Amino acid sequence: MKPTEQPPSDGRAEVRIVAASPKAARQVAEALRQRFAATEQRSYPAGSDGGTRLHLTVDTTHTAERAQPWLETSRSSAQDRTQTDEV
């Protein structure tokens, strides 16, 4: 941390990810978001070799909302009608 930078407020952490590819950096950020509430990520080039630097802020006082499995979110409601091509 630079001397002029202020530390994040209590319960928050500034995370910097440096990876060889944007995909690898996004995967790490996604793993953090599955555990903690987080801000939108900001990405930057990490150098002349093509790396990626990704920044985000995580809130360690709030866990991320549980993501519903695709099967739960894809269930049809009781109000759905039979489609015309269904038997």
A tleap script that builds the chain and sets N, CA, C and O, in Angstrom:
source leaprc.protein.ff14SB
mol = sequence {
  NMET LYS PRO THR GLU GLN PRO PRO SER ASP
  GLY ARG ALA GLU VAL ARG ILE VAL ALA ALA
  SER PRO LYS ALA ALA ARG GLN VAL ALA GLU
  ALA LEU ARG GLN ARG PHE ALA ALA THR GLU
  GLN ARG SER TYR PRO ALA GLY SER ASP GLY
  GLY THR ARG LEU HIE LEU THR VAL ASP THR
  THR HIE THR ALA GLU ARG ALA GLN PRO TRP
  LEU GLU THR SER ARG SER SER ALA GLN ASP
  ARG THR GLN THR ASP GLU CVAL
}
set mol.1.N position { 0.847 -1.159 0.000 }
set mol.1.CA position { 0.000 0.000 0.000 }
set mol.1.C position { 0.901 1.233 0.000 }
set mol.1.O position { 1.868 1.314 0.757 }
set mol.2.N position { 0.567 2.181 -0.857 }
set mol.2.CA position { 1.322 3.425 -0.904 }
set mol.2.C position { 1.018 4.238 0.351 }
set mol.2.O position { -0.084 4.130 0.888 }
set mol.3.N position { 1.959 5.048 0.834 }
set mol.3.CA position { 1.738 5.818 2.052 }
set mol.3.C position { 0.522 6.745 1.978 }
set mol.3.O position { -0.093 7.009 3.012 }
set mol.4.N position { 0.156 7.245 0.808 }
set mol.4.CA position { -0.971 8.171 0.693 }
set mol.4.C position { -2.317 7.453 0.583 }
set mol.4.O position { -3.360 8.098 0.689 }
set mol.5.N position { -2.319 6.153 0.376 }
set mol.5.CA position { -3.565 5.397 0.260 }
set mol.5.C position { -4.157 5.147 1.639 }
set mol.5.O position { -3.438 4.883 2.603 }
set mol.6.N position { -5.471 5.234 1.713 }
set mol.6.CA position { -6.174 4.913 2.946 }
set mol.6.C position { -6.554 3.440 2.919 }
set mol.6.O position { -6.941 2.924 1.871 }
set mol.7.N position { -6.450 2.757 4.051 }
set mol.7.CA position { -6.895 1.357 4.074 }
set mol.7.C position { -8.411 1.304 3.895 }
set mol.7.O position { -9.104 2.265 4.228 }
set mol.8.N position { -8.931 0.199 3.376 }
set mol.8.CA position { -10.380 0.078 3.221 }
set mol.8.C position { -11.066 0.101 4.586 }
set mol.8.O position { -10.436 -0.155 5.613 }
set mol.9.N position { -12.357 0.410 4.584 }
set mol.9.CA position { -13.100 0.443 5.838 }
set mol.9.C position { -13.159 -0.950 6.451 }
set mol.9.O position { -12.900 -1.949 5.781 }
set mol.10.N position { -13.503 -1.000 7.737 }
set mol.10.CA position { -13.578 -2.278 8.440 }
set mol.10.C position { -14.463 -3.267 7.689 }
set mol.10.O position { -15.543 -2.921 7.210 }
set mol.11.N position { -13.992 -4.477 7.601 }
set mol.11.CA position { -14.764 -5.535 6.962 }
set mol.11.C position { -14.584 -5.614 5.464 }
set mol.11.O position { -15.097 -6.538 4.833 }
set mol.12.N position { -13.878 -4.681 4.887 }
set mol.12.CA position { -13.651 -4.702 3.435 }
set mol.12.C position { -12.178 -4.954 3.156 }
set mol.12.O position { -11.303 -4.583 3.938 }
set mol.13.N position { -11.931 -5.589 2.027 }
set mol.13.CA position { -10.558 -5.861 1.618 }
set mol.13.C position { -10.403 -5.538 0.143 }
set mol.13.O position { -11.240 -5.923 -0.673 }
set mol.14.N position { -9.344 -4.837 -0.197 }
set mol.14.CA position { -9.011 -4.560 -1.589 }
set mol.14.C position { -8.192 -5.742 -2.097 }
set mol.14.O position { -7.176 -6.100 -1.501 }
set mol.15.N position { -8.626 -6.337 -3.184 }
set mol.15.CA position { -7.959 -7.518 -3.723 }
set mol.15.C position { -7.371 -7.177 -5.086 }
set mol.15.O position { -8.053 -6.608 -5.939 }
set mol.16.N position { -6.123 -7.520 -5.284 }
set mol.16.CA position { -5.437 -7.339 -6.562 }
set mol.16.C position { -5.035 -8.715 -7.060 }
set mol.16.O position { -4.353 -9.466 -6.362 }
set mol.17.N position { -5.460 -9.036 -8.263 }
set mol.17.CA position { -5.138 -10.336 -8.856 }
set mol.17.C position { -4.280 -10.073 -10.082 }
set mol.17.O position { -4.648 -9.262 -10.932 }
set mol.18.N position { -3.165 -10.734 -10.183 }
set mol.18.CA position { -2.311 -10.635 -11.360 }
set mol.18.C position { -2.211 -12.036 -11.939 }
set mol.18.O position { -1.820 -12.979 -11.252 }
set mol.19.N position { -2.574 -12.160 -13.231 }
set mol.19.CA position { -2.583 -13.474 -13.873 }
set mol.19.C position { -2.045 -13.357 -15.294 }
set mol.19.O position { -1.994 -12.269 -15.868 }
set mol.20.N position { -1.648 -14.490 -15.845 }
set mol.20.CA position { -1.125 -14.506 -17.205 }
set mol.20.C position { -2.208 -14.238 -18.241 }
set mol.20.O position { -1.915 -13.760 -19.337 }
set mol.21.N position { -3.466 -14.546 -17.898 }
set mol.21.CA position { -4.548 -14.334 -18.862 }
set mol.21.C position { -5.767 -13.716 -18.174 }
set mol.21.O position { -5.946 -13.888 -16.969 }
set mol.22.N position { -6.605 -13.001 -18.926 }
set mol.22.CA position { -7.837 -12.455 -18.348 }
set mol.22.C position { -8.752 -13.553 -17.814 }
set mol.22.O position { -9.420 -13.365 -16.798 }
set mol.23.N position { -8.783 -14.689 -18.491 }
set mol.23.CA position { -9.645 -15.794 -18.061 }
set mol.23.C position { -9.241 -16.292 -16.672 }
set mol.23.O position { -10.102 -16.520 -15.823 }
set mol.24.N position { -7.952 -16.459 -16.440 }
set mol.24.CA position { -7.482 -16.926 -15.137 }
set mol.24.C position { -7.822 -15.914 -14.043 }
set mol.24.O position { -8.234 -16.303 -12.949 }
set mol.25.N position { -7.656 -14.628 -14.325 }
set mol.25.CA position { -7.981 -13.597 -13.341 }
set mol.25.C position { -9.474 -13.601 -13.027 }
set mol.25.O position { -9.859 -13.480 -11.864 }
set mol.26.N position { -10.325 -13.740 -14.056 }
set mol.26.CA position { -11.781 -13.779 -13.834 }
set mol.26.C position { -12.187 -14.995 -13.008 }
set mol.26.O position { -13.094 -14.900 -12.181 }
set mol.27.N position { -11.531 -16.137 -13.218 }
set mol.27.CA position { -11.860 -17.336 -12.451 }
set mol.27.C position { -11.568 -17.135 -10.963 }
set mol.27.O position { -12.349 -17.565 -10.114 }
set mol.28.N position { -10.464 -16.494 -10.651 }
set mol.28.CA position { -10.125 -16.231 -9.250 }
set mol.28.C position { -11.127 -15.241 -8.657 }
set mol.28.O position { -11.585 -15.423 -7.529 }
set mol.29.N position { -11.465 -14.201 -9.407 }
set mol.29.CA position { -12.448 -13.215 -8.929 }
set mol.29.C position { -13.800 -13.878 -8.694 }
set mol.29.O position { -14.471 -13.571 -7.708 }
set mol.30.N position { -14.203 -14.766 -9.567 }
set mol.30.CA position { -15.481 -15.461 -9.410 }
set mol.30.C position { -15.476 -16.334 -8.149 }
set mol.30.O position { -16.482 -16.408 -7.443 }
set mol.31.N position { -14.364 -16.986 -7.871 }
set mol.31.CA position { -14.274 -17.798 -6.657 }
set mol.31.C position { -14.437 -16.919 -5.411 }
set mol.31.O position { -15.088 -17.327 -4.449 }
set mol.32.N position { -13.858 -15.730 -5.424 }
set mol.32.CA position { -14.021 -14.806 -4.297 }
set mol.32.C position { -15.467 -14.341 -4.174 }
set mol.32.O position { -15.998 -14.237 -3.068 }
set mol.33.N position { -16.110 -14.057 -5.319 }
set mol.33.CA position { -17.503 -13.601 -5.295 }
set mol.33.C position { -18.460 -14.674 -4.797 }
set mol.33.O position { -19.525 -14.354 -4.271 }
set mol.34.N position { -18.099 -15.925 -4.954 }
set mol.34.CA position { -18.946 -17.003 -4.448 }
set mol.34.C position { -18.924 -17.047 -2.933 }
set mol.34.O position { -19.845 -17.584 -2.318 }
set mol.35.N position { -17.909 -16.503 -2.333 }
set mol.35.CA position { -17.771 -16.518 -0.872 }
set mol.35.C position { -18.143 -15.185 -0.224 }
set mol.35.O position { -18.751 -15.155 0.846 }
set mol.36.N position { -17.776 -14.092 -0.876 }
set mol.36.CA position { -17.985 -12.761 -0.308 }
set mol.36.C position { -18.747 -11.866 -1.271 }
set mol.36.O position { -18.669 -12.031 -2.488 }
set mol.37.N position { -19.485 -10.916 -0.707 }
set mol.37.CA position { -20.070 -9.867 -1.534 }
set mol.37.C position { -18.904 -9.045 -2.084 }
set mol.37.O position { -17.933 -8.800 -1.369 }
set mol.38.N position { -18.989 -8.621 -3.334 }
set mol.38.CA position { -17.862 -7.918 -3.946 }
set mol.38.C position { -18.344 -6.861 -4.924 }
set mol.38.O position { -19.459 -6.929 -5.441 }
set mol.39.N position { -17.485 -5.888 -5.165 }
set mol.39.CA position { -17.766 -4.864 -6.156 }
set mol.39.C position { -17.473 -5.416 -7.544 }
set mol.39.O position { -16.911 -6.501 -7.694 }
set mol.40.N position { -17.856 -4.662 -8.532 }
set mol.40.CA position { -17.538 -5.026 -9.914 }
set mol.40.C position { -16.022 -4.959 -10.081 }
set mol.40.O position { -15.367 -4.054 -9.563 }
set mol.41.N position { -15.487 -5.911 -10.798 }
set mol.41.CA position { -14.046 -5.946 -10.987 }
set mol.41.C position { -13.600 -4.897 -11.999 }
set mol.41.O position { -14.359 -4.500 -12.883 }
set mol.42.N position { -12.366 -4.463 -11.850 }
set mol.42.CA position { -11.750 -3.536 -12.777 }
set mol.42.C position { -10.469 -4.198 -13.271 }
set mol.42.O position { -9.652 -4.645 -12.466 }
set mol.43.N position { -10.289 -4.264 -14.570 }
set mol.43.CA position { -9.102 -4.947 -15.071 }
set mol.43.C position { -8.202 -3.981 -15.836 }
set mol.43.O position { -8.662 -3.005 -16.429 }
set mol.44.N position { -6.912 -4.282 -15.803 }
set mol.44.CA position { -5.890 -3.455 -16.411 }
set mol.44.C position { -4.820 -4.370 -16.990 }
set mol.44.O position { -4.661 -5.499 -16.524 }
set mol.45.N position { -4.086 -3.908 -17.993 }
set mol.45.CA position { -2.941 -4.693 -18.465 }
set mol.45.C position { -1.896 -4.775 -17.346 }
set mol.45.O position { -1.700 -3.816 -16.600 }
set mol.46.N position { -1.238 -5.913 -17.239 }
set mol.46.CA position { -0.267 -6.097 -16.158 }
set mol.46.C position { 1.165 -5.894 -16.613 }
set mol.46.O position { 2.086 -5.947 -15.798 }
set mol.47.N position { 1.361 -5.668 -17.869 }
set mol.47.CA position { 2.722 -5.459 -18.343 }
set mol.47.C position { 2.838 -5.752 -19.816 }
set mol.47.O position { 1.846 -6.056 -20.479 }
set mol.48.N position { 4.027 -5.662 -20.320 }
set mol.48.CA position { 4.256 -5.851 -21.755 }
set mol.48.C position { 4.144 -7.313 -22.184 }
set mol.48.O position { 4.075 -7.599 -23.380 }
set mol.49.N position { 4.126 -8.237 -21.229 }
set mol.49.CA position { 4.057 -9.659 -21.568 }
set mol.49.C position { 2.621 -10.164 -21.727 }
set mol.49.O position { 2.413 -11.363 -21.910 }
set mol.50.N position { 1.628 -9.273 -21.661 }
set mol.50.CA position { 0.244 -9.672 -21.905 }
set mol.50.C position { -0.525 -10.125 -20.687 }
set mol.50.O position { -1.637 -10.633 -20.832 }
set mol.51.N position { 0.008 -9.966 -19.511 }
set mol.51.CA position { -0.699 -10.369 -18.306 }
set mol.51.C position { -1.869 -9.440 -18.004 }
set mol.51.O position { -2.023 -8.394 -18.634 }
set mol.52.N position { -2.680 -9.829 -17.043 }
set mol.52.CA position { -3.843 -9.049 -16.636 }
set mol.52.C position { -3.789 -8.791 -15.144 }
set mol.52.O position { -3.430 -9.668 -14.358 }
set mol.53.N position { -4.146 -7.591 -14.771 }
set mol.53.CA position { -4.248 -7.207 -13.363 }
set mol.53.C position { -5.713 -6.873 -13.112 }
set mol.53.O position { -6.301 -6.078 -13.844 }
set mol.54.N position { -6.297 -7.462 -12.102 }
set mol.54.CA position { -7.716 -7.272 -11.818 }
set mol.54.C position { -7.865 -6.791 -10.378 }
set mol.54.O position { -7.232 -7.333 -9.472 }
set mol.55.N position { -8.699 -5.779 -10.164 }
set mol.55.CA position { -8.934 -5.214 -8.828 }
set mol.55.C position { -10.401 -5.370 -8.479 }
set mol.55.O position { -11.266 -5.195 -9.338 }
set mol.56.N position { -10.691 -5.697 -7.230 }
set mol.56.CA position { -12.048 -5.684 -6.721 }
set mol.56.C position { -12.009 -5.514 -5.218 }
set mol.56.O position { -10.983 -5.751 -4.581 }
set mol.57.N position { -13.132 -5.101 -4.655 }
set mol.57.CA position { -13.255 -4.937 -3.213 }
set mol.57.C position { -14.232 -5.972 -2.701 }
set mol.57.O position { -15.341 -6.095 -3.222 }
set mol.58.N position { -13.831 -6.720 -1.681 }
set mol.58.CA position { -14.734 -7.715 -1.099 }
set mol.58.C position { -15.168 -7.238 0.282 }
set mol.58.O position { -14.408 -6.596 1.008 }
set mol.59.N position { -16.402 -7.569 0.621 }
set mol.59.CA position { -16.972 -7.237 1.920 }
set mol.59.C position { -16.989 -8.515 2.746 }
set mol.59.O position { -17.818 -9.397 2.523 }
set mol.60.N position { -16.074 -8.605 3.695 }
set mol.60.CA position { -15.936 -9.839 4.476 }
set mol.60.C position { -17.001 -9.965 5.551 }
set mol.60.O position { -17.094 -11.005 6.202 }
set mol.61.N position { -17.813 -8.920 5.753 }
set mol.61.CA position { -18.879 -8.996 6.753 }
set mol.61.C position { -20.160 -9.569 6.175 }
set mol.61.O position { -21.069 -9.924 6.925 }
set mol.62.N position { -20.250 -9.664 4.855 }
set mol.62.CA position { -21.436 -10.209 4.205 }
set mol.62.C position { -21.022 -11.314 3.240 }
set mol.62.O position { -20.215 -11.095 2.336 }
set mol.63.N position { -21.568 -12.468 3.438 }
set mol.63.CA position { -21.292 -13.537 2.496 }
set mol.63.C position { -22.134 -13.307 1.253 }
set mol.63.O position { -23.175 -12.653 1.308 }
set mol.64.N position { -21.686 -13.838 0.155 }
set mol.64.CA position { -22.434 -13.716 -1.090 }
set mol.64.C position { -23.736 -14.489 -0.955 }
set mol.64.O position { -23.810 -15.491 -0.243 }
set mol.65.N position { -24.765 -14.008 -1.651 }
set mol.65.CA position { -26.023 -14.743 -1.625 }
set mol.65.C position { -25.825 -16.069 -2.320 }
set mol.65.O position { -25.120 -16.164 -3.325 }
set mol.66.N position { -26.450 -17.084 -1.777 }
set mol.66.CA position { -26.320 -18.422 -2.329 }
set mol.66.C position { -26.884 -18.444 -3.743 }
set mol.66.O position { -28.042 -18.093 -3.968 }
set mol.67.N position { -26.066 -18.853 -4.675 }
set mol.67.CA position { -26.522 -18.974 -6.052 }
set mol.67.C position { -27.393 -20.210 -6.172 }
set mol.67.O position { -27.034 -21.283 -5.687 }
set mol.68.N position { -28.525 -20.058 -6.813 }
set mol.68.CA position { -29.416 -21.194 -6.979 }
set mol.68.C position { -28.911 -22.058 -8.131 }
set mol.68.O position { -28.499 -21.536 -9.167 }
set mol.69.N position { -28.943 -23.364 -7.953 }
set mol.69.CA position { -28.529 -24.251 -9.037 }
set mol.69.C position { -29.424 -24.043 -10.257 }
set mol.69.O position { -30.586 -23.659 -10.122 }
set mol.70.N position { -28.892 -24.291 -11.419 }
set mol.70.CA position { -29.639 -24.056 -12.655 }
set mol.70.C position { -30.943 -24.832 -12.684 }
set mol.70.O position { -31.914 -24.365 -13.280 }
set mol.71.N position { -30.997 -26.019 -12.052 }
set mol.71.CA position { -32.217 -26.811 -12.071 }
set mol.71.C position { -33.344 -26.098 -11.319 }
set mol.71.O position { -34.492 -26.102 -11.762 }
set mol.72.N position { -33.007 -25.484 -10.177 }
set mol.72.CA position { -34.020 -24.754 -9.423 }
set mol.72.C position { -34.522 -23.541 -10.180 }
set mol.72.O position { -35.717 -23.248 -10.154 }
set mol.73.N position { -33.644 -22.842 -10.842 }
set mol.73.CA position { -34.040 -21.620 -11.542 }
set mol.73.C position { -34.742 -21.918 -12.852 }
set mol.73.O position { -35.406 -21.040 -13.403 }
set mol.74.N position { -34.614 -23.131 -13.365 }
set mol.74.CA position { -35.235 -23.445 -14.641 }
set mol.74.C position { -36.572 -24.155 -14.497 }
set mol.74.O position { -37.217 -24.457 -15.501 }
set mol.75.N position { -37.005 -24.430 -13.267 }
set mol.75.CA position { -38.296 -25.088 -13.072 }
set mol.75.C position { -39.418 -24.174 -13.521 }
set mol.75.O position { -39.389 -22.967 -13.279 }
set mol.76.N position { -40.403 -24.760 -14.177 }
set mol.76.CA position { -41.534 -23.953 -14.616 }
set mol.76.C position { -42.496 -23.743 -13.454 }
set mol.76.O position { -42.578 -24.570 -12.545 }
set mol.77.N position { -43.218 -22.635 -13.491 }
set mol.77.CA position { -44.172 -22.356 -12.429 }
set mol.77.C position { -45.472 -23.099 -12.689 }
set mol.77.O position { -45.708 -23.590 -13.793 }
set mol.78.N position { -46.309 -23.179 -11.671 }
set mol.78.CA position { -47.596 -23.869 -11.782 }
set mol.78.C position { -48.520 -23.151 -12.751 }
set mol.78.O position { -49.489 -23.739 -13.232 }
set mol.79.N position { -48.238 -21.908 -13.039 }
set mol.79.CA position { -49.083 -21.137 -13.941 }
set mol.79.C position { -48.732 -21.350 -15.404 }
set mol.79.O position { -49.472 -20.914 -16.287 }
set mol.80.N position { -47.614 -22.013 -15.675 }
set mol.80.CA position { -47.236 -22.245 -17.066 }
set mol.80.C position { -48.262 -23.125 -17.754 }
set mol.80.O position { -48.800 -24.065 -17.168 }
set mol.81.N position { -48.516 -22.802 -18.996 }
set mol.81.CA position { -49.466 -23.600 -19.769 }
set mol.81.C position { -48.718 -24.564 -20.663 }
set mol.81.O position { -47.552 -24.341 -20.992 }
set mol.82.N position { -49.378 -25.625 -21.052 }
set mol.82.CA position { -48.783 -26.582 -21.971 }
set mol.82.C position { -48.553 -25.903 -23.311 }
set mol.82.O position { -49.423 -25.188 -23.808 }
set mol.83.N position { -47.409 -26.120 -23.882 }
set mol.83.CA position { -47.097 -25.530 -25.178 }
set mol.83.C position { -47.865 -26.271 -26.268 }
set mol.83.O position { -48.244 -27.428 -26.086 }
set mol.84.N position { -48.087 -25.623 -27.371 }
set mol.84.CA position { -48.880 -26.223 -28.459 }
set mol.84.C position { -48.192 -27.428 -29.067 }
set mol.84.O position { -48.872 -28.302 -29.605 }
set mol.85.N position { -46.879 -27.513 -29.005 }
set mol.85.CA position { -46.178 -28.661 -29.596 }
set mol.85.C position { -45.967 -29.798 -28.606 }
set mol.85.O position { -45.342 -30.801 -28.952 }
set mol.86.N position { -46.482 -29.664 -27.357 }
set mol.86.CA position { -46.358 -30.730 -26.371 }
set mol.86.C position { -47.557 -31.665 -26.449 }
set mol.86.O position { -48.668 -31.240 -26.764 }
set mol.87.N position { -47.324 -32.922 -26.165 }
set mol.87.CA position { -48.408 -33.913 -26.187 }
set mol.87.C position { -48.894 -34.176 -24.783 }
set mol.87.O position { -49.805 -34.981 -24.586 }
savepdb mol mol.pdb
quit
